[in-house]
Amino acid sequence: MTTHLPGPFSLVPFVSVDDMMKLVIDIGVEQMLSELADEIETDFRRWELFDKTPRVAAHSEQGVIELMPTSDGEAYGFKYVNGHPGNTHSGRQTVTAFGVLADVANGYPLLLSEMTLLTALRTAATSAMVAKHLMPKGAKTMAMIGNGAQSEFQSLAFKAVCGITRVQMYDIDAKATAKAVKNLNDSGLEVVACKTPEEAVQGAEIITTCTADKQYATILSDNMVGSGVHINAIGGDCPGKTELHRDILLRSDIFVEFPEQTRIEGEIQQLDPDHPVTEMWQVINGQAAGRTSDRQITLFDSVGFATEDFSALRYVREQLKTRPYFTNLDLLADPDDPRDLFGMVMRKQAKMAAE
């Protein structure tokens, strides 16, 4: 991680929203989702190397602002992210984010990047990567409940990584469903708009829930979930926000990223603090069982974790070595003599006076 992109120490590559869109288009959405899934899985396999802590959160009635840090000992990464469900009423995104990757050896940033788009991509890639290990064999149909900003990325990730061919979509807002159906029109998926959540889950082997309201909600009731399905629950991501009826949790084998964070923010905040869960890194490394029977309900209680952002930032930085989608920012003071920061200011003053 210590190799620098060309430029002085003071210049830090910055990936703007426009740059990120160009990168996604150049690579291809499905290929990028698949490659991100591989990168995230690689870091799950070396889970024990990472510094891990629940994200630092500042909660308010309107939403939450969080910092998500981690390090593998060579590189350090963090993401700033917000979650404000009411933002859509004023034309703003519910979730926005940016991230930094830095060199542990000297503390200098290696990359500054937008992460609103990148978070959507890494969340979808993580969902599909996990489902690859837990979903019923031969699954082809996914119910997508909640058709907001995440829905298309989730659908395409499950197509690219898991091989699904049909998505049954439902949202309380029919316009959101119409938007998602239109956006996926040329995706190669069979996309079906549903009028009720019960219709969406009918015949689906995979159920993804991704709603935004900050409340204890019942998006899936117990009688909607039959045996043998895999549930990808990604909407519950802060205290006081859930999507699944508690009885579903009691019938499911639950898989999580980092239990200390998920017990605060995930669906399992509804359960006793000692309710058993399985960490996904253990499943991926063959240290714990995943799906063990055709009738088992597997539930990925996903809240997002810092290692996934670390993986995504590292992936983007690697792509910049061969793609020009960044701007060098003059972000760090770099005096000729590291001890003479004030002198650098004085020399600038003299230069300005001479001009």
C-alpha positions, -999 to +999 in steps of 0.1 A: +000+000+000+030+023+002+033+029-036+022+064-044+005+076-076+027+101-095+030+135-079+046+154-049+038+143-014+014+172-010-009+160-039-036+136-029-057+119-056-094+129-053-122+109-070-152+132-075-187+120-081-182+126-118-149+106-117-167+077-099-194+076-125-168+075-153-150+047-135-181+027-131-191+032-168-156+023-179-153-009-159-190-018-163-215-019-134-218-057-131-180-063-135-173-037-109-198-052-085-183-086-091-147-074-086-157-055-054-174-086-041-141-105-046-121-077-029-145-076+001-144-114+004-106-113+003-105-089+033-131-110+052-107-139+048-080-119+067-106-105+092-084-110+122-057-087+109-080-056+110-085-031+138-123-034+145-146-011+164-183-001+161-187+030+141-186+064+160-221+077+157-238+111+164-276+105+165-303+131+162-341+130+157-334+137+120-308+110+114-273+100+121-237+110+112-210+084+115-173+077+112-162+042+102-125+036+107-103+005+103-067-005+095-049-037+084-016-024+098-004-012+065-032+011+053-058+030+073-092+039+060-123+057+072-156+068+059-178+097+068-214+088+062-248+102+071-283+086+072-312+110+071-344+094+059-362+128+057-338+142+032-357+129+002-385+154+010-361+182+002-345+166-028-314+154-010-300+119-007-308+098+024-272+086+025-241+106+015-205+097+022-168+103+015-137+083+024-100+084+030-073+058+025-039+065+042-005+050+046+001+038+081+039+040+077+039+078+074+002+089+080-001+106+046-034+102+027-033+080-004-068+087-016-098+109-010-130+097-027-167+103-029-184+074-013-221+080-019-220+059-051-192+037-038-212+029-007-241+018-028-218-004-049-199-019-019-232-026+000-246-044-030-214-063-035-213-074+001-249-085+000-243-107-030-210-120-017-226-132+015-256-146-003-233-167-024-224-186+008-259-187+023-286-188-004-304-219-014-287-238-042-300-228-076-318-197-065-330-176-094-357-152-080-352-123-056-378-102-039-366-066-037-387-047-010-377-011-009-370+003-044-350+034-035-313+043-043-300+008-034-324-014-053-308-014-088-273-020-074-286-049-053-304-064-082-274-062-105-250-075-078-272-106-072-273-112-110-236-108-114-224-127-083-253-151-075-269-157-110-304-146-102-326-140-133-358-125-119-365-096-095-399-090-080-400-054-068-422-037-043-422-003-026-449+016-007-442+043-032-453+030-066-432+057-083-400+042-068-409+008-082-416+023-116-382+041-115-364+009-106-382-012-132-373+014-159-336+016-148-333-022-150-351-025-183-320-034-203-303-054-175-311-089-187-331-095-156-368-103-157-382-074-136-417-076-122-435-047-104-456-059-075-485-043-058-480-058-024-450-072-004-468-105-002-468-106-040-431-097-042-420-126-019-442-152-036-419-178-051-387-159-042-357-179-028-340-146-018-357-117+000-339-083+002-353-056+024-340-021+020-363+006+034-353+040+047-377+051+075-360+054+109-385+034+130-393+000+143-411-013+112-425-046+101-416-048+064-417-086+066-442-103+089-437-138+101-463-154+078-446-139+047-414-160+052-414-196+043-388-222+049-356-224+029-352-188+019-323-164+024-331-130+038-308-101+030-318-074+056-299-042+048-324-014+058-319-016+096-287+002+103-291+023+134-307+020+169-345+022+167-347+011+130-357-024+120-376-041+092-384-077+103-409-091+128-390-105+158-405-140+152-387-142+119-354-137+137-363-165+161-369-189+132-337-180+114-300-187+116-285-152+118-252-141+102-235-108+109-205-087+100-193-075+135-216-085+164-207-056+186-220-032+160-250-053+148-264-058+182-267-020+185-279-012+150-292-043+133-324-064+134-309-083+164-313-052+185-348-068+190-333-099+207-315-107+239-279-095+240-266-131+241-288-144+213-264-166+191-252-152+158-225-164+134-198-140+120-195-142+082-157-142+082-159-175+100-183-190+074-161-177+045-130-193+062-147-226+068-146-221+106-184-221+110-214-235+091-235-215+067-265-231+050-269-267+063-304-277+050-329-270+023-355-258+049-332-235+068-339-198+069-306-179+067-307-142+076-278-117+068-284-089+093-263-064+075-255-029+089-223-023+068-189-024+083-157-004+079-137-032+063-161-032+034-153+005+028-116-002+032-119-028+005-138-005-018-113+024-013-084+000-020-101-013-051-106+022-064-071+033-058-058+002-077-080+012-107-065+047-107-031+032-116-044+026-152-074+050-154-073+088-153-105+094-132-091+116-104-078+151-097-046+157-076-055+180-047-029+202-030-041+189+004-010+187+025+016+213+034+050+202+019+077+227+029+112+223+015+123+219+052+098+198+072+107+219+103+100+252+086+063+254+081+062+291+090+090+299+065+068+284+037+041+309+045+067+338+045+081+327+011+045+326-003+040+361+011+071+374-006+061+358-039+026+373-037+041+408-030+064+405-060+036+396-084 
